[in-house]
Amino acid sequence: MKTAIMGFGNPVRSDDGIGMYVIEKLQKIIGQNDDISIFDMGTAAFEVLFGLKGHSKILMVDAVINTNEPVGTLFKVPAEEVLRTPQDDPMVFLHGMKWDQALSYAKKILGDEYPEDIQVYLIAVENTKLETEISDAVKKAGDKVVQHILEDVKFVNV
């Protein structure tokens, strides 16, 4: 079973960069692996969608704002609970594509090969100002996501 791990966010928007933080940590731990693909969705998002072909599972990480929960609260939800209907809007700004839009497009691109097992890790944030530092509470939640994902993909560093 091949798994794709996708991190979303903007690394110059403070806590919104948590998806990139998680992806960077996972890349250092996992490195090159035939069964696990790690995608930085902060750049070249549309091209990455074609890279999902052949994966049977997708794990996604992103920040979420306005949850009325404390900063750093971690949510794990099945993607189908929050997916948007596929859109045919050619004007979508692809570098700003969010995960629900990405999956909507991936579903159209992959057709019958679209994976059924898609989980989304969301981390509550409030600071999305033009800054490069991620708050300690959000980093702590990101570190938890790294551990959850390593357990989910049953990664053992040999």
Long-range contacts (C-beta under 8 A, 24 or more apart in sequence): 1-35, 1-56, 1-57, 2-34, 2-35, 2-36, 2-37, 2-54, 2-55, 2-56, 2-57, 3-35, 3-36, 3-37, 3-55, 3-56, 3-57, 3-58, 3-59, 3-153, 4-36, 4-37, 4-38, 4-39, 4-51, 4-52, 4-55, 4-57, 4-58, 4-59, 4-115, 5-36, 5-37, 5-38, 5-39, 5-58, 5-59, 5-60, 5-61, 5-149, 5-153, 6-39, 6-41, 6-48, 6-58, 6-59, 6-60, 6-61, 6-99, 6-102, 7-38, 7-39, 7-40, 7-41, 7-42, 7-60, 7-61, 7-62, 8-41, 8-42, 8-60, 8-61, 8-62, 8-63, 8-98, 8-99, 8-102, 9-41, 9-42, 9-62, 9-63, 10-42, 10-128, 11-42, 11-132, 12-130, 12-131, 12-132, 13-128, 13-129, 13-130, 13-131, 14-125, 14-127, 14-128, 14-129, 14-130, 14-131, 14-132, 14-133, 14-134, 14-135, 15-63, 15-71, 15-123, 15-125, 15-126, 15-127, 15-128, 15-134, 15-135, 15-138, 16-63, 16-125, 16-128, 17-42, 17-63, 17-132, 17-134, 18-61, 18-62, 18-63, 18-123, 18-125, 18-134, 18-138, 18-139, 18-141, 18-142, 19-61, 19-62, 19-63, 21-134, 21-139, 21-142, 22-61, 22-121, 22-142, 22-145, 22-146, 22-149, 23-61, 25-142, 25-143, 25-146, 26-146, 26-149, 26-150, 29-146, 29-150, 29-155, 29-157, 30-150, 30-155, 33-155, 35-153, 36-153, 36-155, 41-97, 41-99, 41-102, 42-95, 43-95, 44-95, 45-94, 45-95, 45-97, 45-102, 46-94, 46-97, 46-105, 48-102, 49-102, 49-105, 49-106, 49-109, 50-109, 52-106, 52-109, 52-110, 52-115, 53-110, 53-113, 54-113, 55-115, 56-115, 56-117, 57-115, 57-117, 57-118, 58-103, 58-115, 58-117, 58-118, 58-119, 59-118, 59-119, 59-121, 59-149, 59-152, 59-153, 60-99, 60-103, 60-118, 60-119, 60-120, 60-121, 61-120, 61-121, 61-123, 61-142, 61-145, 61-149, 62-98, 62-99, 62-120, 62-121, 62-122, 62-123, 63-122, 63-123, 63-124, 63-125, 63-128, 63-138, 64-122, 64-123, 64-124, 64-125, 65-124, 65-125, 65-126, 65-128, 67-124, 69-124, 70-124, 70-137, 71-124, 71-125, 71-126, 71-127, 71-135, 71-137, 71-138, 72-123, 72-124, 72-135, 72-137, 72-138, 72-140, 72-141, 73-123, 73-124, 73-141, 74-121, 74-122, 74-123, 74-124, 74-141, 74-144, 74-145, 75-120, 75-121, 75-122, 75-123, 75-124, 76-119, 76-120, 76-121, 76-122, 76-148, 77-119, 77-120, 77-122, 78-118, 78-119, 78-120, 79-103, 79-118, 79-119, 79-120, 80-118, 82-120, 119-152, 121-145, 121-148, 121-149
